[in-house]
Amino acid sequence: MQSLQFQRRSEDEMMEASRIFYEELKQRRSVRDFSSEPIPRQVLEKCLMAAGTAPNGANLQPWTFVVVEDLEIKKQIRLAAEAEEREFYAGRANQEWLSDLAPLGTHAEKPFLEKAPVLIALFTQNWGLDVHGNRKQHYYVKESVGIACGFLIAALHHAGLATLTHTPSPMKFLSDILERPENEKPFLLLVTGYPSIDAKVPVIEKKKPEQFIIWK
């Protein structure tokens, strides 16, 4: 154990910090039109390190982030993802789901998987290995990785990058293409980069605080 390094702020400082953070994050949007302009690798590394600070079960950090920049691998991922998406739109999704997606303009074609400079595949580590090579249980894996994803998205946005969370189902093709071990399962594919000059996003209405915040 060590002493906690905690910086306490005045109430006015807290109000201002929370306001600035909210104003920044409310500008975040999911982008589907990316520029191919490369991202500084040092920026990505710092954002990934920020994600790695997320709270997690027993501090076992049950995540793997696979950063894909290679053009051929991105093409393989696109082809496999689009195959799953075509099945989704053609029959897996019920009509209510398709109706809810309609205003967003999504479809089975995913050119951003090749155009964006970086894909980050997040994997859960459902179990690990101890120092002797024996199987080691992990705890609250999905919850831990989900929190880390939130940290990563916020960090990338704060750094000035756009993101898109992509979850084709099933995602086993990611394990195959990226050659991940049996203890890892695909959780999410995060597309990141700069938005294209002509990028557009759907007009959406955010929930009001009274619709999702309950005080007791």
C-alpha positions as CSV (number, residue, x, y, z in Angstrom):
1,M,0.0,0.0,0.0
2,Q,1.0,3.6,-0.5
3,S,-0.4,7.0,0.3
4,L,-3.2,8.3,-1.9
5,Q,-2.2,11.2,-4.1
6,F,-5.4,13.2,-4.3
7,Q,-5.9,16.8,-5.3
8,R,-9.0,18.2,-3.6
9,R,-10.6,21.2,-5.4
10,S,-12.7,24.0,-4.1
11,E,-16.4,23.9,-4.9
12,D,-16.0,26.6,-7.5
13,E,-13.1,24.7,-9.1
14,M,-15.2,21.5,-9.1
15,M,-18.1,23.3,-10.8
16,E,-15.8,24.8,-13.5
17,A,-14.0,21.5,-14.1
18,S,-17.2,19.5,-14.4
19,R,-18.7,22.2,-16.7
20,I,-15.7,22.2,-19.0
21,F,-15.6,18.4,-19.1
22,Y,-19.3,18.2,-20.0
23,E,-19.0,20.9,-22.7
24,E,-16.2,19.0,-24.3
25,L,-17.8,15.5,-24.2
26,K,-21.2,16.7,-25.4
27,Q,-19.4,17.6,-28.7
28,R,-18.4,13.9,-29.2
29,R,-20.2,12.2,-32.1
30,S,-19.9,8.8,-33.7
31,V,-18.3,9.4,-37.1
32,R,-18.6,7.2,-40.2
33,D,-16.7,9.3,-42.7
34,F,-13.0,9.3,-41.9
35,S,-9.9,10.9,-43.5
36,S,-7.0,8.5,-44.2
37,E,-4.6,11.0,-42.6
38,P,-2.3,9.2,-40.2
39,I,-2.4,9.7,-36.4
40,P,0.7,10.3,-34.4
41,R,1.5,7.0,-32.7
42,Q,2.5,8.7,-29.5
43,V,-0.9,10.2,-29.2
44,L,-2.6,6.8,-29.6
45,E,-0.2,5.3,-27.0
46,K,-1.1,8.0,-24.4
47,C,-4.8,7.5,-25.0
48,L,-4.4,3.7,-24.6
49,M,-2.4,4.2,-21.4
50,A,-5.2,6.4,-20.1
51,A,-7.7,3.5,-20.9
52,G,-5.4,1.2,-18.9
53,T,-6.0,3.2,-15.8
54,A,-9.6,2.2,-15.7
55,P,-10.9,0.4,-12.5
56,N,-11.1,-3.4,-13.0
57,G,-11.7,-6.6,-11.1
58,A,-8.9,-7.4,-8.6
59,N,-6.6,-5.2,-10.7
60,L,-6.0,-8.0,-13.1
61,Q,-6.5,-5.7,-16.1
62,P,-8.4,-8.2,-18.2
63,W,-8.0,-6.5,-21.6
64,T,-6.0,-6.5,-24.7
65,F,-6.0,-3.6,-27.2
66,V,-4.9,-4.5,-30.7
67,V,-4.0,-1.5,-32.8
68,V,-4.4,-2.1,-36.5
69,E,-2.7,0.2,-39.0
70,D,-1.8,-2.3,-41.7
71,L,-3.8,-1.8,-44.9
72,E,-4.1,-5.5,-45.7
73,I,-5.3,-6.4,-42.3
74,K,-7.9,-3.6,-42.3
75,K,-9.2,-4.9,-45.7
76,Q,-9.6,-8.4,-44.2
77,I,-11.5,-7.0,-41.3
78,R,-13.7,-4.9,-43.5
79,L,-14.6,-7.9,-45.7
80,A,-15.4,-10.1,-42.8
81,A,-17.4,-7.5,-41.0
82,E,-19.4,-6.7,-44.0
83,A,-20.3,-10.3,-44.5
84,E,-21.7,-10.4,-41.0
85,E,-23.5,-7.1,-41.4
86,R,-25.2,-8.3,-44.6
87,E,-26.6,-11.2,-42.7
88,F,-27.7,-8.8,-39.9
89,Y,-29.6,-6.5,-42.2
90,A,-31.0,-9.3,-44.3
91,G,-32.5,-11.3,-41.4
92,R,-30.8,-11.3,-38.0
93,A,-32.3,-7.9,-37.0
94,N,-36.0,-7.6,-36.4
95,Q,-38.0,-4.8,-37.9
96,E,-38.0,-2.7,-34.7
97,W,-34.2,-2.8,-34.6
98,L,-34.0,-1.8,-38.2
99,S,-36.5,1.0,-37.7
100,D,-34.4,2.4,-34.8
101,L,-31.3,2.3,-37.0
102,A,-32.9,4.0,-40.0
103,P,-32.5,7.6,-38.8
104,L,-28.7,7.0,-38.4
105,G,-28.3,5.9,-42.0
106,T,-26.4,2.8,-41.2
107,H,-26.1,-0.1,-43.7
108,A,-24.0,-3.2,-44.4
109,E,-21.2,-1.4,-46.3
110,K,-18.4,-0.3,-43.9
111,P,-15.8,1.6,-46.0
112,F,-14.5,3.4,-42.9
113,L,-12.9,0.1,-41.8
114,E,-10.4,0.6,-44.5
115,K,-10.4,4.4,-44.8
116,A,-9.7,5.3,-41.2
117,P,-6.0,5.2,-40.3
118,V,-6.5,3.1,-37.1
119,L,-8.8,0.3,-35.9
120,I,-8.5,-0.7,-32.2
121,A,-9.8,-4.1,-31.5
122,L,-10.6,-4.6,-27.8
123,F,-10.5,-8.1,-26.4
124,T,-11.6,-9.4,-23.0
125,Q,-9.2,-11.7,-21.3
126,N,-11.6,-14.2,-19.8
127,W,-8.8,-15.8,-17.9
128,G,-5.0,-15.3,-17.7
129,L,-1.8,-17.1,-16.6
130,D,0.0,-16.7,-13.3
131,V,3.8,-16.4,-12.9
132,H,4.0,-20.3,-13.1
133,G,2.0,-20.5,-16.3
134,N,-1.1,-21.8,-14.5
135,R,-4.6,-20.7,-15.5
136,K,-5.7,-17.6,-13.4
137,Q,-9.3,-16.6,-13.0
138,H,-10.3,-13.0,-14.0
139,Y,-13.2,-11.1,-12.4
140,Y,-15.9,-8.7,-13.7
141,V,-14.3,-9.0,-17.1
142,K,-17.0,-7.4,-19.3
143,E,-17.6,-4.6,-16.8
144,S,-13.9,-3.8,-16.5
145,V,-13.3,-3.8,-20.3
146,G,-16.5,-1.7,-20.8
147,I,-15.2,1.0,-18.4
148,A,-11.8,0.9,-20.1
149,C,-13.6,1.5,-23.5
150,G,-15.3,4.5,-22.0
151,F,-12.0,5.9,-20.8
152,L,-10.4,5.3,-24.3
153,I,-13.2,7.0,-26.2
154,A,-13.1,10.0,-23.9
155,A,-9.3,10.2,-24.2
156,L,-9.3,10.0,-28.0
157,H,-12.0,12.7,-28.1
158,H,-10.0,14.9,-25.7
159,A,-6.9,14.4,-27.9
160,G,-8.9,15.7,-31.0
161,L,-9.8,12.5,-32.7
162,A,-13.1,11.1,-33.9
163,T,-14.3,7.6,-33.0
164,L,-16.9,5.0,-34.0
165,T,-17.8,2.0,-31.9
166,H,-18.4,-0.9,-34.3
167,T,-19.8,-4.2,-33.0
168,P,-20.6,-6.7,-35.9
169,S,-22.0,-9.9,-34.5
170,P,-20.6,-12.4,-34.2
171,M,-17.0,-11.1,-34.1
172,K,-15.0,-14.3,-34.0
173,F,-13.4,-13.2,-37.3
174,L,-11.4,-10.6,-35.3
175,S,-9.8,-13.4,-33.2
176,D,-8.9,-15.3,-36.4
177,I,-7.5,-12.3,-38.3
178,L,-5.6,-10.9,-35.4
179,E,-4.4,-14.3,-34.2
180,R,-5.6,-13.9,-30.6
181,P,-5.2,-16.7,-28.0
182,E,-8.1,-18.8,-26.8
183,N,-8.6,-16.9,-23.5
184,E,-9.4,-13.7,-25.4
185,K,-12.8,-12.8,-26.9
186,P,-13.6,-9.8,-29.2
187,F,-15.5,-7.1,-27.3
188,L,-15.6,-4.1,-29.6
189,L,-13.9,-2.6,-32.7
190,L,-13.1,1.1,-32.2
191,V,-12.5,3.1,-35.4
192,T,-10.5,6.3,-34.9
193,G,-8.9,9.1,-36.9
194,Y,-9.8,12.5,-38.2
195,P,-13.2,13.0,-39.7
196,S,-13.3,13.7,-43.4
197,I,-13.8,17.3,-44.5
198,D,-17.3,16.5,-45.7
199,A,-18.3,14.2,-42.8
200,K,-21.9,14.4,-41.7
201,V,-23.6,13.1,-38.6
202,P,-27.4,12.5,-38.1
203,V,-29.4,15.1,-36.1
204,I,-30.2,13.4,-32.8
205,E,-32.0,14.5,-29.7
206,K,-30.2,13.9,-26.5
207,K,-32.2,12.8,-23.5
208,K,-32.9,15.5,-20.9
209,P,-31.4,15.0,-17.5
210,E,-34.8,14.3,-15.9
211,Q,-35.2,11.4,-18.3
212,F,-32.1,9.5,-17.1
213,I,-31.0,10.9,-13.8
214,I,-33.0,10.0,-10.7
215,W,-32.3,11.7,-7.3
216,K,-33.3,9.9,-4.1
